């Protein structure tokens, strides 16, 4: 072990580069399915979680299979083989920090697979985090803006009246909120 990193017997390659791990590959917009096909041809294990959506047009309804995470395909590979993914047409990059791809926990991908296999109703949702400014989309507080907070594992929406420098908090379902951009 050197500088907190375990190295292989060869001495030059960090051990995490020799393990198969899941990574998120960012794709060009609306190219997820073609990237999935290309990766399959390159014998790279890839996963594109999808959900079913019914879209209504003037004269008919159509059921579509859409990516659960638009713009991303998950790939399982040994990091030293990442060029097989990065050289795939329409792959932009492997998501990471400081120029290094970041591995996803196996249990997160497995949970997605299990949920979709059991036909849980999953659909994309805006990423919200505590402290973020949000707007209420439905219900009696429709249109109000505030800050998302948590208290005892419950979601709360804090509304502040700046004029009198007071705030109130309401418990609210995350599905009723959208981020303010």
C-alpha positions as CSV (number, residue, x, y, z in Angstrom):
1,X,0.0,0.0,0.0
2,X,1.4,3.4,-1.1
3,X,-0.2,6.7,-0.1
4,X,-3.4,4.9,1.0
5,X,-3.8,3.0,-2.3
6,X,-3.4,-0.7,-2.7
7,X,-1.4,-1.7,-5.7
8,X,-1.4,-5.0,-7.7
9,X,1.6,-7.4,-7.7
10,X,2.8,-5.8,-10.9
11,X,3.3,-2.7,-8.8
12,X,2.1,0.0,-11.3
13,X,-1.7,-0.4,-11.4
14,X,-3.9,0.4,-8.5
15,X,-6.0,-2.6,-7.3
16,X,-9.3,-0.8,-8.0
17,X,-8.3,-0.7,-11.7
18,X,-8.4,-4.5,-11.8
19,X,-11.9,-5.0,-10.3
20,X,-15.1,-4.9,-12.4
21,X,-17.2,-2.0,-11.2
22,X,-20.2,-0.1,-12.4
23,X,-19.7,3.4,-13.9
24,X,-22.0,5.9,-15.4
25,X,-21.3,6.7,-19.1
26,X,-22.7,10.0,-20.2
27,X,-24.1,9.9,-23.7
28,X,-25.2,12.4,-26.3
29,X,-28.8,13.4,-26.0
30,X,-31.3,10.7,-27.1
31,X,-28.4,8.2,-28.0
32,X,-28.8,5.9,-25.0
33,X,-30.2,3.0,-26.9
34,X,-27.7,3.2,-29.7
35,X,-24.9,3.4,-27.2
36,X,-26.3,0.3,-25.5
37,X,-26.3,-1.6,-28.8
38,X,-22.7,-0.5,-29.6
39,X,-21.5,-1.5,-26.1
40,X,-23.1,-4.9,-26.6
41,X,-21.2,-5.4,-29.9
42,X,-18.0,-4.5,-28.0
43,X,-18.8,-7.1,-25.3
44,X,-19.1,-4.5,-22.6
45,X,-21.7,-5.3,-19.9
46,X,-24.1,-2.3,-20.0
47,X,-27.4,-1.5,-18.4
48,X,-30.0,1.1,-19.5
49,X,-32.8,1.2,-16.9
50,X,-36.1,2.2,-18.7
51,X,-39.6,3.0,-17.7
52,X,-42.8,2.8,-19.7
53,X,-44.7,6.0,-20.5
54,X,-47.9,6.5,-22.4
55,X,-47.9,9.5,-24.7
56,X,-51.0,10.9,-26.3
57,X,-51.0,12.4,-29.7
58,X,-54.0,13.8,-31.6
59,X,-55.3,10.5,-33.0
60,X,-53.7,7.8,-30.7
61,X,-51.9,6.8,-27.6
62,X,-48.5,5.2,-27.7
63,X,-46.6,3.3,-25.0
64,X,-42.9,4.2,-25.1
65,X,-39.9,2.7,-23.3
66,X,-37.8,5.7,-22.2
67,X,-34.5,5.9,-20.3
68,X,-35.0,6.3,-16.5
69,X,-31.8,8.5,-16.5
70,X,-31.7,10.4,-19.8
71,X,-28.2,10.9,-21.1
72,X,-26.6,8.0,-19.1
73,X,-25.9,4.3,-19.6
74,X,-24.3,2.2,-16.8
75,X,-21.3,0.1,-17.7
76,X,-19.6,-2.7,-15.8
77,X,-15.9,-2.9,-16.5
78,X,-12.4,-3.1,-15.3
79,X,-11.2,0.5,-15.3
80,X,-8.1,-0.3,-17.4
81,X,-10.6,-1.3,-20.2
82,X,-12.4,2.1,-20.2
83,X,-11.2,2.9,-23.8
84,X,-13.7,0.3,-25.1
85,X,-16.4,2.5,-23.7
86,X,-14.9,5.9,-24.4
87,X,-14.2,5.1,-28.0
88,X,-17.9,4.2,-28.5
89,X,-19.7,6.7,-30.8
90,X,-22.0,9.1,-28.8
91,X,-20.3,8.3,-25.4
92,X,-19.1,11.7,-24.0
93,X,-17.3,10.5,-20.8
94,X,-17.3,8.3,-17.8
95,X,-18.7,10.4,-14.9
96,X,-16.3,11.1,-12.1
97,X,-14.3,13.7,-10.2
98,X,-11.0,15.3,-10.9
99,X,-10.7,13.5,-14.3
100,X,-11.0,10.1,-12.7
101,X,-14.1,7.9,-13.3
102,X,-16.1,7.3,-10.1
103,X,-17.5,3.8,-9.5
104,X,-21.1,3.3,-8.4
105,X,-22.0,1.0,-5.6
106,X,-23.1,-2.4,-6.9
107,X,-26.1,-2.4,-4.5
108,X,-27.5,0.8,-6.2
109,X,-27.5,-0.8,-9.7
110,X,-28.9,-4.1,-8.2
111,X,-31.7,-2.2,-6.4
112,X,-32.7,-0.5,-9.7
113,X,-32.7,-3.9,-11.5
114,X,-34.7,-5.5,-8.8
115,X,-37.3,-2.7,-8.7
116,X,-37.7,-2.7,-12.5
117,X,-37.9,-6.5,-12.6
118,X,-40.7,-6.4,-10.0
119,X,-42.5,-3.9,-12.1
120,X,-42.2,-1.1,-9.5
121,X,-43.5,2.2,-11.0
122,X,-40.3,4.2,-11.4
123,X,-40.0,7.4,-13.3
124,X,-37.5,10.2,-13.6
125,X,-37.8,13.0,-11.0
126,X,-35.9,16.2,-10.6
127,X,-32.9,15.9,-8.2
128,X,-33.7,17.7,-5.0
129,X,-31.5,18.2,-2.0
130,X,-31.9,19.7,1.4
131,X,-31.2,23.4,1.4
132,X,-32.3,23.8,-2.2
133,X,-34.9,26.4,-3.3
134,X,-38.0,24.7,-4.6
135,X,-41.5,25.6,-5.8
136,X,-44.7,23.7,-5.0
137,X,-46.2,22.1,-8.1
138,X,-49.6,21.0,-6.8
139,X,-52.0,21.3,-3.9
140,X,-53.0,24.2,-1.7
141,X,-49.5,25.8,-1.6
142,X,-49.3,25.8,-5.5
143,X,-46.7,28.3,-6.8
144,X,-45.1,29.1,-3.4
145,X,-41.4,29.1,-3.3
146,X,-39.3,28.1,-0.3
147,X,-36.4,25.9,0.9
148,X,-36.4,22.1,1.2
149,X,-35.5,20.9,4.7
150,X,-35.7,17.6,6.7
151,X,-36.8,17.1,10.2
152,X,-37.0,13.6,11.8
153,X,-36.9,11.9,8.3
154,X,-39.8,14.0,7.0
155,X,-39.7,16.5,4.2
156,X,-40.5,20.0,5.1
157,X,-41.0,23.0,2.9
158,X,-40.0,26.3,4.6
159,X,-41.8,29.5,3.5
160,X,-40.2,32.8,4.6
161,X,-42.0,36.1,4.8
162,X,-39.1,38.5,4.4
163,X,-41.0,41.6,5.2
164,X,-41.7,40.4,8.8
165,X,-38.6,38.2,9.0
166,X,-40.6,35.0,9.9
167,X,-40.8,31.5,8.5
168,X,-43.2,28.6,8.7
169,X,-42.6,25.0,7.8
170,X,-45.1,22.6,6.3
171,X,-44.7,18.8,5.8
172,X,-45.0,18.1,2.2
173,X,-44.5,15.2,-0.2
174,X,-41.4,15.5,-2.4
175,X,-43.6,14.7,-5.4
176,X,-45.3,18.1,-5.0
177,X,-42.0,20.0,-5.3
178,X,-39.8,21.1,-8.3
179,X,-36.4,22.7,-8.2
180,X,-36.2,26.4,-9.1
181,X,-33.7,26.9,-11.8
